[in-house]
């Protein structure tokens, strides 16, 4: 997700084709060196499941 909102979890299932990118030499503008790219899907339209519960207070 792009933006200023973080959702913390211990695990995540992504039911779409995706890849994890590690690129420490060319981080994203936000400073991220690791990110997940979901292929062929508009994440902005994706709504998180109602049963996601943060375990970080």
N, C-alpha and C positions, 0 to 999 in steps of 0.2 A: 504494500500500500504506500502510496506517496502521500506525504503530509506530515503533520506534527503530532499524530496520535500513535501511541504504542499500545499494543495488546500483548501482555506477557502470558506465556503458557509453557508447560513442560514438553508438550508434543503438539504436532499439527499434522492433519491429514489433508492433502491437497488433491482433490479428485479431478485434476486437470493435468495435461502434460506440462512439466516444469523442469527447471534445472537450477542448481545452486551454483553461483558464480563466486569465486574467490579471486580478487584482483587487487593485491596490496599496492602495486605500483601505479595503478590508475583508479583511485577511489572515486565514488560518485561525488557529486557536488555537496551532498550532505555529510561526506566524510566516511560513508560506509565502505568497508573493504570486502564484505561478504553480503550477498543478497540473493533472493530467490526471484527468478523470472518465470512467470506463468505464461506459457506459450499459447497464443491464439485465443485469449480470453480477456475481457475487459474487467479488470479488478475493481474499477470504480463502480461498476454495476453490481458487484458481489456483496451480498449481505451476510454478515457473520451469523452462524447458527445461534439460536437463542440459548443453547445450553453451555456456551463458553463461559467459564467462571475463572476469574483471575485468582491465583493463589498467593498473590503478592499484596494483599491488603489493599 
